[in-house]
Amino acid sequence: MRSELRLIKAVCPHDCPDTCGMVVTVDSSGRAIQLRGDQDHPFTRGFLCQKVANYLDRVYHPDRLLYPLRRVGPKGLGQFERITWEAAILEITKRFKEIAAQDPQAILPYSYAGTMGKLMYGSLDRRYFHRLGASLLDRTICATAGSAGCDVTLGTRAMIDPEATINCRYIVNWGSNTAVTNIHFWKIEYEARKRGARIVTIDPYRSPTADKSDWWIPIRPGTDGALALGVMHIIFRENWQDDDYLTQYCVGAAQLRERVLKEYCPKEVARITGLSIADIEQFATEYARARHIFGGPALIRLNYGLQRHGGGGMAVRTIVCLPALTGDWRYPGAGAFLSTSKAYPWDDSYLTRPDLIPPGTRTINMVQLAEALHGKLPGPPVKALFVYNSNPAAVAPDQSRVLSGLAREDLFTVVHDQFQTDTVDFADIVLPATTQLEHFDVHGSYGHLYVQANNPAIMPLGEAKPNTEVFRLLARAMGFEEELFEQTDEELATGCLSGNNNFVGLTLDAVKAGPVRLNLPQNWAPFAEGRFPTPSGKCELYSECEAQAGRDPLPHYIPPHEDPQTNPELAARYPLQLLTPPKPSFLNSTFVNVPVLRNAAGERTLEIHPQDAADRGITNGQKVIVFNNRGRFVAHAVLADTVKPGVVVSQGLWWRKWTEDGVNCNTTTSTALTDLGAGATFFDNLVEVAKV
């Protein structure tokens, strides 16, 4: 019997920088009986997070959607009848043709990173909606503010060779809960600490990473840019800057020096950030003098939490200037690290075919789904919504308005998913989706430098289909050109692995056998000798492009939209800054329906400082209401010093069907956008808390 077992190389598909290699054991009946980490993966090295270690519970979950469904009850109640694929495709096509005859832009696709595989994230789906003439979706809900901020300064993402960070001696997790959300990089940080590195975490919340660090710096939410500017002030004041690096590889050092020395003294930065002058001075000294004090270079591990406020793009733009001042970009594994995604030269135009987009097609920002569903944006009202790789009823901001929009009887909604999520409850047609074990895909990473193929391990359960096959069926029904949609998934993968730049020598057959490193040298340091892909070819401390656009060309502090210091009238009603990071047991709203993980998450809580609790008569464990002018939700108070006074934390994201009040924390969040990149501002959220 043992000889009949098959071992299949697979890849974790979820929105996480680690992109772990997996090995699936399949028995003679074709059933997956074991899933473990791939010990041969050079970066992830055989261990998985608690979520994906339970992935077979997801694949064989009794509530898997296995057949197409049609709604038979009121929207939101999740009442359906089984239909055939033929009937489902026919009904979708009929409705889309009727709407497109009036204006195809009334059709809106809505997707994000339910899977990060190149084919399932965005290939034939994009071709289909482009060919149809549907509204474009600006996929901004996670990372665009930081990406735009990096682009201003660096011309690309803040990138390093993550494996080389073991040689750093001062590691700053800035807005990054690395020990939970990037566990394999945390292992590298931990190994570096055993060799003498100091680990510092800057975060308003004492996350597990902060708790395990040598020093937690509890900054006030949304003020990270001000701290970075204060560090610059001290570096220039003490003449600790690397003048050689600034002269050869940067533009604007003199203008930046003048600004920060004039405007961002430690006293002012302390007022903004809520940190002491002594801590600001100490952090600046340790960071700028890391090679002298600790014997090695410094790395700032950025993450997406610190950019989710009104000034988030500028905060990231500012922070990634720091390694230019210190010269840490010279050293492998040092500098700043947001994402390795731009190291992968995927041929996205081949996959998505943007040339098919009709001129003048409007773009809808996915953060503003509430406005889109209520006709508050330019262009025709949204009459049809096609959701895949996402659960907007749970993850989109201003949840109450999103739900009322989804409940519109005149809105035709199609959802392609593995489970009956909160969004599926509002669908007219439901299509069953495959899990990662049931389809082929190819993966890069935004946390390491390896390309991998996900080989299907089992046959699709029931009548589940992958994204690519769904859009082939829809394209055929619409009569679209065969040459656009009839390529196989492996042909699509070969086409996007274009064989140039960092893909030189890399083939599909090679990555199907296991992870293959990009064509980059070991200890790769992309900015060691400048070579920034900016208009000037240098690190732009001063941006001429920003100046020509009528914006401030130098780094500066932009406060959150809802900030007690700059919006005192709002803060008088809602004085607490609410942060809503994901529960370690969940990945955003994914895995909430897996019982072992939901049980591990426990009840919905609100962490509140004892002084704030006492001011409101709240005791530990008491049920409280968290509210503002957008909505309210119920949680259980946890009195703790994990937050400073004025800050509260409620970890999410729960499905509304698993909450006692039918909503989650996003009922309080705003659809306001970031300064750069038009991203989401989930952590820019003033609330009040009261006991029930």
Backbone hydrogen bonds, N-H to C=O, Kabsch-Sander energy under -0.5 kcal/mol:
donor,donor_aa,acceptor,acceptor_aa,energy
4,E,1,M,-1.6
5,L,2,R,-1.5
6,R,26,V,-2.7
8,I,6,R,-0.5
8,I,24,V,-2.7
10,A,22,M,-2.9
12,C,20,C,-2.7
16,C,14,H,-2.0
19,T,16,C,-0.7
22,M,10,A,-2.7
23,V,36,R,-2.8
24,V,8,I,-2.8
25,T,34,Q,-2.8
26,V,6,R,-2.8
26,V,24,V,-0.5
27,D,31,R,-2.7
30,G,27,D,-1.9
33,I,25,T,-2.8
34,Q,25,T,-1.3
36,R,23,V,-2.2
37,G,46,G,-0.7
38,D,21,G,-2.4
39,Q,37,G,-0.8
41,H,38,D,-1.7
45,R,41,H,-1.5
46,G,38,D,-1.2
47,F,44,T,-1.6
53,A,49,C,-2.1
54,N,51,K,-1.0
55,Y,52,V,-2.0
57,D,54,N,-1.2
58,R,54,N,-0.7
58,R,55,Y,-0.8
59,V,55,Y,-2.3
60,Y,56,L,-2.5
61,H,58,R,-1.1
64,R,61,H,-1.9
65,L,418,Q,-3.0
66,L,64,R,-0.6
69,L,430,V,-2.3
70,R,81,E,-2.5
71,R,428,D,-2.4
72,V,79,Q,-2.6
73,G,79,Q,-1.2
76,G,425,D,-2.0
77,L,74,P,-1.7
78,G,425,D,-1.4
80,F,78,G,-0.6
81,E,70,R,-2.5
83,I,68,P,-2.3
88,A,84,T,-2.1
89,I,85,W,-2.9
90,L,86,E,-2.3
91,E,87,A,-2.3
92,I,88,A,-2.5
93,T,89,I,-2.5
94,K,90,L,-2.4
95,R,91,E,-2.3
96,F,92,I,-2.7
97,K,93,T,-2.6
98,E,94,K,-2.0
99,I,95,R,-2.3
100,A,96,F,-3.1
101,A,97,K,-1.7
102,Q,98,E,-0.6
102,Q,99,I,-1.2
103,D,99,I,-2.6
106,A,103,D,-2.0
107,I,104,P,-1.9
108,L,384,A,-2.6
110,Y,386,F,-3.0
112,Y,388,Y,-0.5
112,Y,389,N,-0.5
114,G,389,N,-1.5
116,M,13,P,-2.6
118,K,442,V,-2.8
121,Y,117,G,-2.9
122,G,118,K,-1.3
127,R,123,S,-2.0
128,Y,124,L,-2.5
129,F,125,D,-2.3
130,H,126,R,-2.8
131,R,127,R,-2.8
132,L,128,Y,-2.2
133,G,129,F,-1.4
134,A,129,F,-1.9
135,S,104,P,-0.5
135,S,107,I,-2.2
136,L,362,R,-2.7
138,D,136,L,-0.5
138,D,364,I,-2.7
139,R,137,L,-0.9
140,T,138,D,-1.6
147,S,143,A,-2.1
148,A,144,T,-2.7
149,G,145,A,-2.4
150,C,146,G,-2.6
151,D,147,S,-2.3
152,V,148,A,-1.7
153,T,149,G,-1.4
154,L,150,C,-3.7
155,G,150,C,-0.9
155,G,151,D,-0.8
156,T,150,C,-0.5
159,M,157,R,-0.9
161,D,524,W,-0.6
164,A,161,D,-1.9
165,T,162,P,-1.5
166,I,163,E,-0.8
167,N,164,A,-2.0
168,C,165,T,-2.2
169,R,297,P,-2.7
170,Y,297,P,-1.2
171,I,198,R,-2.7
172,V,170,Y,-0.5
172,V,299,L,-3.0
173,N,171,I,-0.6
173,N,200,V,-3.2
174,W,172,V,-1.0
174,W,301,R,-2.0
175,G,173,N,-0.9
175,G,202,I,-2.7
178,T,176,S,-1.4
180,V,177,N,-2.0
181,T,177,N,-2.7
182,N,178,T,-1.8
185,F,182,N,-0.9
186,W,182,N,-2.0
187,K,183,I,-1.6
188,I,184,H,-1.1
189,E,185,F,-2.5
190,Y,186,W,-2.9
191,E,187,K,-2.2
192,A,188,I,-2.5
193,R,189,E,-2.3
194,K,190,Y,-1.8
195,R,191,E,-0.8
195,R,192,A,-0.7
196,G,193,R,-1.9
197,A,192,A,-2.2
198,R,169,R,-1.7
200,V,171,I,-2.9
200,V,198,R,-0.5
201,T,215,W,-2.6
202,I,173,N,-2.4
203,D,201,T,-0.6
203,D,217,I,-1.7
206,R,642,T,-2.8
207,S,205,Y,-2.3
211,D,207,S,-2.7
212,K,208,P,-1.4
213,S,209,T,-0.8
213,S,210,A,-0.8
214,D,199,I,-1.9
215,W,199,I,-1.1
217,I,201,T,-3.1
217,I,215,W,-0.5
219,I,217,I,-1.8
220,R,273,T,-2.1
223,T,220,R,-1.5
227,L,223,T,-1.5
228,A,224,D,-2.3
229,L,225,G,-2.1
230,G,226,A,-2.2
231,V,227,L,-2.3
232,M,228,A,-2.1
233,H,229,L,-2.2
234,I,230,G,-1.9
235,I,231,V,-2.5
236,F,232,M,-2.8
237,R,233,H,-2.6
238,E,234,I,-2.3
239,N,236,F,-0.7
240,W,235,I,-2.7
241,Q,235,I,-0.5
242,D,325,L,-3.3
243,D,241,Q,-1.2
246,L,242,D,-2.4
247,T,243,D,-2.4
248,Q,244,D,-2.4
249,Y,245,Y,-2.7
250,C,246,L,-1.1
251,V,539,C,-2.3
256,L,252,G,-2.5
257,R,253,A,-2.7
258,E,254,A,-2.1
259,R,255,Q,-2.0
260,V,256,L,-2.6
261,L,257,R,-2.2
262,K,258,E,-1.3
263,E,259,R,-3.0
264,Y,260,V,-1.8
269,V,265,C,-2.3
270,A,266,P,-2.6
271,R,267,K,-1.8
272,I,268,E,-1.9
273,T,269,V,-2.8
274,G,270,A,-2.0
280,I,276,S,-2.1
281,E,277,I,-2.7
282,Q,278,A,-2.5
283,F,279,D,-2.8
284,A,280,I,-2.3
285,T,281,E,-2.2
286,E,282,Q,-2.8
287,Y,283,F,-2.8
288,A,284,A,-2.6
289,R,285,T,-2.2
290,A,287,Y,-1.1
292,H,289,R,-0.7
293,I,289,R,-3.0
294,F,290,A,-2.7
295,G,290,A,-0.9
296,G,290,A,-0.9
299,L,170,Y,-2.6
300,I,335,G,-1.6
301,R,172,V,-3.6
301,R,299,L,-0.6
302,L,300,I,-1.0
302,L,337,F,-1.7
303,N,174,W,-1.0
305,G,175,G,-0.8
307,Q,304,Y,-1.0
308,R,305,G,-1.4
309,H,307,Q,-1.5
312,G,309,H,-2.4
315,A,311,G,-2.1
316,V,312,G,-2.0
317,R,313,G,-2.5
318,T,314,M,-2.3
319,I,315,A,-2.5
320,V,316,V,-2.3
321,C,318,T,-1.5
322,L,318,T,-0.6
322,L,319,I,-1.4
324,A,321,C,-1.2
325,L,321,C,-1.4
326,T,322,L,-2.0
327,G,323,P,-1.3
328,D,323,P,-0.8
329,W,323,P,-1.1
330,R,327,G,-1.8
331,Y,328,D,-1.5
333,G,524,W,-0.6
334,A,331,Y,-2.1
335,G,298,A,-2.4
336,A,334,A,-0.6
337,F,300,I,-2.5
338,L,158,A,-2.9
339,S,158,A,-1.6
340,T,446,Y,-0.7
343,A,340,T,-2.1
344,Y,341,S,-1.5
346,W,344,Y,-1.4
347,D,496,C,-1.4
348,D,346,W,-1.5
351,L,347,D,-1.6
352,T,348,D,-2.8
353,R,349,S,-2.1
356,L,353,R,-1.9
357,I,354,P,-1.6
361,T,358,P,-1.6
364,I,136,L,-2.9
366,M,138,D,-2.3
368,Q,365,N,-1.8
369,L,366,M,-1.1
372,A,368,Q,-2.4
373,L,369,L,-2.7
374,H,370,A,-0.8
374,H,371,E,-0.6
375,G,372,A,-1.2
376,K,371,E,-2.8
382,V,372,A,-0.8
383,K,106,A,-2.5
383,K,381,P,-0.6
384,A,106,A,-1.9
385,L,412,F,-2.5
386,F,108,L,-2.3
387,V,385,L,-0.6
387,V,414,V,-3.2
388,Y,110,Y,-2.0
389,N,416,H,-0.6
394,A,391,N,-2.3
395,V,391,N,-2.2
396,A,392,P,-1.7
398,D,666,N,-0.7
398,D,669,T,-0.7
399,Q,666,N,-2.5
401,R,398,D,-0.8
402,V,398,D,-1.7
403,L,399,Q,-2.9
404,S,400,S,-2.0
405,G,401,R,-1.9
406,L,402,V,-2.6
407,A,403,L,-1.5
408,R,405,G,-1.5
411,L,408,R,-1.2
412,F,383,K,-2.7
412,F,410,D,-0.6
413,T,411,L,-0.7
414,V,385,L,-2.9
415,V,429,I,-2.1
416,H,387,V,-2.7
417,D,415,V,-0.6
417,D,431,L,-2.0
421,T,419,F,-1.9
425,D,421,T,-1.4
426,F,423,T,-1.8
427,A,424,V,-2.1
428,D,413,T,-3.0
429,I,413,T,-1.8
430,V,69,L,-2.3
431,L,415,V,-2.8
433,A,417,D,-2.0
434,T,465,K,-0.9
438,E,435,T,-1.9
439,H,436,Q,-0.8
441,D,454,N,-1.5
443,H,452,Q,-3.5
447,G,17,P,-0.8
451,V,516,V,-3.1
452,Q,443,H,-2.4
453,A,511,V,-1.5
454,N,441,D,-3.2
455,N,9,K,-1.9
455,N,453,A,-0.8
457,A,437,L,-2.0
458,I,437,L,-2.3
463,E,66,L,-3.2
464,A,461,L,-2.3
465,K,432,P,-2.2
470,V,466,P,-2.0
471,F,467,N,-2.2
472,R,468,T,-1.5
473,L,469,E,-2.2
474,L,470,V,-2.2
475,A,471,F,-2.1
476,R,472,R,-2.4
477,A,473,L,-2.1
478,M,474,L,-1.7
479,G,475,A,-0.8
479,G,476,R,-0.9
480,F,475,A,-2.5
484,L,481,E,-1.2
485,F,481,E,-0.6
485,F,482,E,-1.3
486,E,482,E,-2.5
492,L,488,T,-2.3
493,A,489,D,-2.3
494,T,490,E,-2.3
495,G,491,E,-2.1
496,C,492,L,-1.9
497,L,493,A,-1.5
498,S,496,C,-1.6
503,F,500,N,-2.6
504,V,501,N,-1.6
506,L,503,F,-2.4
507,T,505,G,-0.5
511,V,507,T,-1.8
512,K,508,L,-2.0
513,A,509,D,-0.9
513,A,510,A,-0.6
514,G,510,A,-0.7
516,V,451,V,-2.4
518,L,449,L,-2.8
519,N,502,N,-3.0
520,L,518,L,-3.1
524,W,521,P,-0.8
528,A,525,A,-1.7
530,G,527,F,-1.6
531,R,529,E,-0.5
532,F,537,G,-1.3
534,T,532,F,-1.4
537,G,534,T,-0.7
539,C,249,Y,-2.9
540,E,153,T,-2.5
540,E,538,K,-0.5
541,L,251,V,-1.6
541,L,539,C,-1.3
542,Y,251,V,-1.4
543,S,553,P,-2.1
544,E,542,Y,-0.6
547,A,543,S,-1.8
548,Q,544,E,-2.6
549,A,545,C,-1.5
550,G,547,A,-1.5
551,R,546,E,-2.7
563,D,561,H,-0.8
567,N,563,D,-2.6
571,A,567,N,-2.3
572,A,568,P,-1.6
573,R,569,E,-0.7
573,R,570,L,-1.0
574,Y,570,L,-2.6
576,L,687,V,-2.6
577,Q,646,G,-3.0
578,L,576,L,-0.6
578,L,685,N,-3.0
579,L,648,V,-2.3
583,K,652,G,-4.6
586,F,583,K,-1.8
587,L,590,T,-1.9
590,T,587,L,-2.3
592,V,589,S,-1.0
594,V,591,F,-1.5
597,L,594,V,-0.9
598,R,594,V,-2.6
599,N,595,P,-2.8
600,A,596,V,-1.3
601,A,597,L,-1.8
602,G,598,R,-1.2
606,L,636,H,-2.3
607,E,649,V,-3.4
608,I,606,L,-0.5
608,I,638,V,-2.3
609,H,647,V,-0.6
613,A,609,H,-2.4
614,A,610,P,-2.6
615,D,611,Q,-2.2
616,R,612,D,-0.7
616,R,613,A,-0.9
617,G,614,A,-1.2
618,I,613,A,-2.9
621,G,637,A,-3.2
622,Q,619,T,-2.0
624,V,635,A,-3.3
625,I,690,A,-3.2
626,V,633,F,-3.0
627,F,625,I,-0.5
627,F,688,E,-2.7
628,N,631,G,-2.1
633,F,626,V,-2.2
635,A,624,V,-2.2
636,H,604,R,-2.0
637,A,622,Q,-3.2
638,V,606,L,-2.9
640,A,608,I,-1.9
640,A,638,V,-0.6
643,V,640,A,-0.6
644,K,204,P,-0.5
647,V,644,K,-1.8
648,V,577,Q,-2.5
649,V,607,E,-1.9
650,S,579,L,-2.3
652,G,581,P,-2.1
658,W,655,W,-1.7
659,T,656,R,-1.6
667,T,664,N,-2.1
668,T,665,C,-2.0
674,T,679,G,-1.4
675,D,310,G,-1.6
679,G,676,L,-0.7
680,A,140,T,-1.0
681,T,672,A,-0.6
683,F,308,R,-1.5
684,D,681,T,-1.7
685,N,683,F,-0.6
687,V,576,L,-2.8
688,E,627,F,-2.7
690,A,625,I,-2.2
692,V,623,K,-2.5
